[in-house]
């Protein structure tokens, strides 16, 4: 059986690895301490009957220590998982600490409340978009950059050597003596096939363009021929119209012309008026209206 008073006398007056002295208070760094203070009531070493609440990975547990398990250090603390429901967890604390001192009950409940509060804050912060600070490792970055530069230089040299060997292989410098890597040979064949396909596609595009140009030229020639035919048709229609006018004049009634001439001769003063230099010499005008089958109505003045 351990004597709690003797243990506390040694811890309080002499050295304790968990004790931290300040100007105002004494603090305890033991993980099972209920309040965090170094005192007779809250010391987990100087009390054979002790209880506390701890949080592990977001889950709260009730730890209990009794005098019957003091001889077995591996089984010294009894662990009880508390429910996520706040009311149920408080009920579990009351059930497990029925005959324990009221001081331990109240402090365990206070500790459980504080733990639940900071767990809620942690969950809220995780839901928000927060900035994460990532340390910059300068030495590793410099080392990786140097390695990348060296790899680029080596890749350029390898590509140049590969090109030279392929050119010599195509020219037949080596003949059939040497066996070249299959990957490089297949790569060269694929490149040649791609170039041939590109040349074929370019030739097909040129042929399509030429066909389009020919079609456009043929259409332009057809349009020019159609325009010339329309111009010829217009010219022939004008000639027919003039001939039809002359034929219509010849078809005028001669009796009407004789009457008009007699009216002109019956006027005695008409010659004097015409001889006067103040008035210009004019001929009598005749307006004739006629209808044509296909042409609009016209007026001729003589």
C-alpha positions as CSV (number, residue, x, y, z in Angstrom):
1,X,0.0,0.0,0.0
2,X,1.3,3.4,-0.9
3,X,1.2,6.4,1.5
4,X,-0.1,9.4,-0.4
5,X,1.1,12.0,2.2
6,X,4.7,10.7,2.1
7,X,4.7,10.9,-1.8
8,X,3.3,14.4,-1.7
9,X,5.8,15.6,0.9
10,X,8.7,14.4,-1.3
11,X,7.2,15.8,-4.5
12,X,6.3,19.2,-2.9
13,X,9.5,19.9,-1.1
14,X,12.1,18.2,-3.3
15,X,12.5,17.5,-7.1
16,X,9.7,16.5,-9.4
17,X,10.2,16.0,-13.2
18,X,6.7,17.1,-14.0
19,X,6.7,20.3,-11.9
20,X,7.2,23.8,-13.5
21,X,7.7,26.7,-11.2
22,X,6.7,30.3,-12.1
23,X,6.5,33.5,-10.2
24,X,2.8,33.1,-9.4
25,X,1.9,29.4,-9.8
26,X,3.3,25.9,-10.0
27,X,2.2,23.9,-13.0
28,X,2.3,20.1,-13.7
29,X,3.2,18.6,-17.1
30,X,1.9,15.1,-16.4
31,X,-0.6,13.9,-19.1
32,X,-3.0,12.5,-16.5
33,X,-3.2,15.8,-14.5
34,X,-6.9,16.9,-14.2
35,X,-6.4,20.7,-13.8
36,X,-2.8,21.3,-14.9
37,X,-1.8,22.7,-11.5
38,X,0.7,21.2,-9.1
39,X,-1.4,20.8,-5.9
40,X,-2.2,18.1,-3.4
41,X,-5.7,17.5,-4.7
42,X,-4.8,17.5,-8.4
43,X,-1.6,15.5,-8.3
44,X,-2.0,12.1,-10.1
45,X,1.1,10.6,-8.3
46,X,0.1,11.5,-4.7
47,X,-3.5,10.3,-5.0
48,X,-4.3,6.6,-5.1
49,X,-7.9,7.3,-6.2
50,X,-7.8,9.6,-9.2
51,X,-9.9,10.3,-12.4
52,X,-9.4,12.4,-15.5
53,X,-10.7,13.0,-19.0
54,X,-8.5,12.8,-22.1
55,X,-9.0,13.2,-25.9
56,X,-7.4,10.8,-28.5
57,X,-8.0,11.4,-32.2
58,X,-11.2,13.3,-31.6
59,X,-12.7,10.8,-29.1
60,X,-13.0,11.5,-25.3
61,X,-12.1,8.8,-22.7
62,X,-12.6,8.7,-19.0
63,X,-9.5,7.4,-17.1
64,X,-9.9,6.1,-13.5
65,X,-7.2,5.0,-11.1
66,X,-7.9,2.9,-7.9
67,X,-5.7,1.7,-5.1
68,X,-6.5,-2.0,-5.9
69,X,-4.5,-1.7,-9.2
70,X,-1.5,0.1,-7.7
71,X,0.6,-3.1,-7.8
72,X,0.1,-3.5,-11.6
73,X,1.5,-0.4,-13.4
74,X,0.3,-1.7,-16.8
75,X,-3.3,-2.0,-15.6
76,X,-3.2,1.1,-13.3
77,X,-5.6,3.2,-15.4
78,X,-9.1,2.0,-16.4
79,X,-10.3,3.5,-19.7
80,X,-13.9,4.2,-20.6
81,X,-15.0,5.6,-23.9
82,X,-17.5,8.5,-23.7
83,X,-20.4,9.0,-26.1
84,X,-20.4,11.7,-28.7
85,X,-23.7,12.9,-27.3
86,X,-23.0,15.5,-24.6
87,X,-25.8,14.5,-22.3
88,X,-25.0,10.8,-22.5
89,X,-21.3,11.5,-21.8
90,X,-22.1,13.4,-18.7
91,X,-24.4,10.5,-17.6
92,X,-21.5,8.1,-18.1
93,X,-19.2,10.3,-15.9
94,X,-21.8,10.3,-13.1
95,X,-22.3,6.6,-13.3
96,X,-18.6,5.7,-13.2
97,X,-17.9,8.3,-10.4
98,X,-20.9,7.6,-8.1
99,X,-18.9,7.1,-4.9
100,X,-16.0,9.4,-5.7
101,X,-15.4,12.9,-4.3
102,X,-17.4,15.7,-5.7
103,X,-14.3,17.7,-6.5
104,X,-13.1,15.0,-9.0
105,X,-16.6,14.8,-10.5
106,X,-16.9,18.5,-11.2
107,X,-13.4,18.8,-12.5
108,X,-13.9,15.9,-14.9
109,X,-17.1,17.5,-16.2
110,X,-15.4,20.8,-16.7
111,X,-12.5,19.2,-18.6
112,X,-14.9,17.3,-20.8
113,X,-16.8,20.6,-21.6
114,X,-13.5,22.3,-22.6
115,X,-12.5,19.4,-24.8
116,X,-15.8,19.2,-26.6
117,X,-15.6,23.0,-27.2
118,X,-12.2,22.9,-28.8
119,X,-13.2,19.8,-30.9
120,X,-16.2,21.7,-32.3
121,X,-13.8,24.7,-33.2
122,X,-11.4,22.3,-34.9
123,X,-14.2,20.8,-37.0
124,X,-15.4,24.3,-38.1
125,X,-11.8,25.3,-39.0
126,X,-11.4,22.2,-41.1
127,X,-14.5,23.0,-43.1
128,X,-13.2,26.4,-44.0
129,X,-10.6,27.1,-46.7
130,X,-7.5,28.0,-44.7
131,X,-4.0,28.6,-45.9
132,X,-1.4,26.0,-45.3
133,X,2.2,27.0,-44.7
134,X,4.6,24.8,-46.5
135,X,8.3,25.1,-45.7
136,X,10.6,25.9,-48.6
137,X,13.7,23.6,-48.8
138,X,16.3,25.6,-50.7
139,X,19.0,22.9,-50.8
140,X,16.7,20.3,-52.2
141,X,15.4,22.7,-54.9
142,X,19.0,23.6,-55.9
143,X,20.0,19.9,-56.1
144,X,16.9,19.0,-58.2
145,X,17.6,22.0,-60.6
146,X,21.2,20.9,-61.1
147,X,20.1,17.3,-61.9
148,X,17.5,18.6,-64.4
149,X,20.1,20.6,-66.2
150,X,22.4,17.7,-66.4
151,X,19.6,15.4,-67.6
152,X,18.7,17.9,-70.4
153,X,22.3,18.1,-71.6
154,X,22.6,14.3,-71.6
155,X,19.3,14.0,-73.5
156,X,20.5,16.5,-76.2
157,X,23.7,14.5,-76.7
158,X,21.8,11.3,-76.9
159,X,19.4,12.7,-79.5
160,X,22.3,14.1,-81.6
161,X,24.1,10.7,-81.5
162,X,20.9,8.9,-82.5
163,X,20.3,11.3,-85.4
164,X,23.8,10.7,-86.7
165,X,23.6,7.0,-86.4
166,X,20.2,6.9,-88.2
167,X,21.5,9.1,-91.0
168,X,24.5,6.8,-91.5
169,X,22.2,3.8,-91.4
170,X,20.0,5.3,-94.1
171,X,23.0,6.1,-96.3
172,X,24.2,2.5,-96.0
173,X,27.6,3.2,-94.3
174,X,27.4,0.3,-91.9
175,X,25.6,-2.1,-94.2
176,X,24.2,-5.2,-92.6
177,X,27.1,-5.7,-90.2
178,X,25.8,-4.1,-87.0
179,X,22.6,-4.6,-85.1
180,X,21.1,-1.3,-84.0
181,X,18.6,-1.0,-81.1
182,X,15.1,-2.0,-82.1
183,X,13.4,1.0,-80.4
184,X,15.5,3.6,-82.3
185,X,14.9,1.7,-85.6
186,X,11.2,1.5,-85.1
187,X,11.1,5.2,-84.1
188,X,12.9,6.2,-87.4
189,X,10.5,4.1,-89.4
190,X,7.5,5.8,-87.8
191,X,8.9,9.2,-88.5
192,X,9.4,8.3,-92.1
193,X,5.8,7.1,-92.3
194,X,4.5,10.2,-90.8
195,X,6.5,12.4,-93.2
196,X,5.2,10.4,-96.2
197,X,1.6,10.7,-94.9
198,X,2.1,14.5,-94.5
199,X,3.4,14.7,-98.1
200,X,0.4,12.8,-99.4
201,X,-2.0,15.0,-97.5
202,X,-0.3,18.1,-98.9
203,X,-0.6,16.8,-102.5
204,X,-4.2,16.0,-102.0
205,X,-4.9,19.5,-100.6
206,X,-3.1,21.0,-103.7
207,X,-5.2,18.9,-106.1
208,X,-8.4,19.9,-104.3
209,X,-7.4,23.6,-104.6
210,X,-6.6,23.2,-108.3
211,X,-10.0,21.6,-108.9
212,X,-11.8,24.4,-107.1
213,X,-9.9,27.0,-109.1
214,X,-10.9,25.2,-112.3
215,X,-14.5,25.1,-111.3
216,X,-14.4,28.8,-110.5
217,X,-12.8,29.7,-113.8
218,X,-15.5,27.6,-115.7
219,X,-18.3,29.4,-113.8
220,X,-16.8,32.8,-114.7
221,X,-16.5,31.9,-118.3
222,X,-20.1,30.8,-118.4
223,X,-21.2,34.1,-116.8
224,X,-19.2,36.1,-119.4
225,X,-20.8,34.1,-122.2
226,X,-24.3,34.7,-120.8
227,X,-23.6,38.5,-120.5
228,X,-22.5,38.6,-124.1
229,X,-25.6,36.8,-125.3
230,X,-27.8,39.3,-123.5
231,X,-26.0,42.3,-125.0
232,X,-26.5,40.8,-128.5
233,X,-30.2,40.3,-127.8
234,X,-30.6,43.9,-126.7
235,X,-28.9,45.3,-129.8
236,X,-31.1,43.2,-132.2
237,X,-34.3,44.4,-130.4
238,X,-33.3,48.0,-130.9
239,X,-32.9,47.6,-134.7
240,X,-36.3,45.9,-134.9
241,X,-37.8,48.8,-133.0
242,X,-36.4,51.4,-135.4
243,X,-37.6,49.5,-138.4
244,X,-41.0,49.2,-136.9
245,X,-41.1,53.0,-136.3
246,X,-40.4,53.7,-140.0
247,X,-43.0,51.2,-141.1
248,X,-45.6,52.8,-138.8
249,X,-44.9,56.3,-140.3
250,X,-45.4,54.9,-143.8
251,X,-48.7,53.4,-142.7
252,X,-50.2,56.8,-141.7
253,X,-53.4,57.8,-143.5
254,X,-52.5,60.0,-146.6
255,X,-55.8,61.9,-146.4
256,X,-54.9,63.2,-143.0
257,X,-51.6,64.5,-144.3
258,X,-53.3,66.3,-147.2
259,X,-55.7,68.1,-144.8
260,X,-52.9,69.3,-142.7
261,X,-51.0,70.7,-145.8
262,X,-54.1,72.6,-147.0
263,X,-54.6,74.2,-143.5
264,X,-51.0,75.4,-143.7
265,X,-51.4,76.9,-147.2
266,X,-54.7,78.7,-146.3
267,X,-52.8,80.9,-143.8
268,X,-51.8,84.1,-145.8
269,X,-49.5,85.7,-143.2
270,X,-47.6,82.6,-142.3
271,X,-44.9,83.3,-144.9
272,X,-44.3,86.9,-143.6
273,X,-44.0,85.7,-140.1
274,X,-41.6,83.1,-141.1
275,X,-39.5,85.6,-143.1
276,X,-39.1,87.9,-140.1
277,X,-35.7,87.4,-138.7
278,X,-36.9,87.9,-135.1
279,X,-38.7,84.6,-135.2
280,X,-36.9,81.4,-136.0
281,X,-37.9,79.4,-138.9
282,X,-39.9,76.4,-137.7
283,X,-41.9,73.6,-139.2
284,X,-45.4,72.7,-138.2
285,X,-45.3,69.8,-135.7
286,X,-47.4,66.7,-136.0
287,X,-48.1,64.4,-133.1
288,X,-49.1,60.9,-134.0
289,X,-50.1,58.3,-131.4
290,X,-50.0,54.6,-132.3
291,X,-50.1,51.4,-130.4
292,X,-47.7,48.5,-130.8
293,X,-48.2,44.9,-129.8
294,X,-45.0,44.4,-127.8
295,X,-43.6,48.0,-127.4
296,X,-44.9,50.8,-125.3
297,X,-46.7,53.8,-126.8
298,X,-44.4,56.4,-128.4
299,X,-44.8,59.9,-129.9
300,X,-43.1,61.1,-133.0
301,X,-42.6,64.8,-133.8
302,X,-41.9,66.1,-137.3
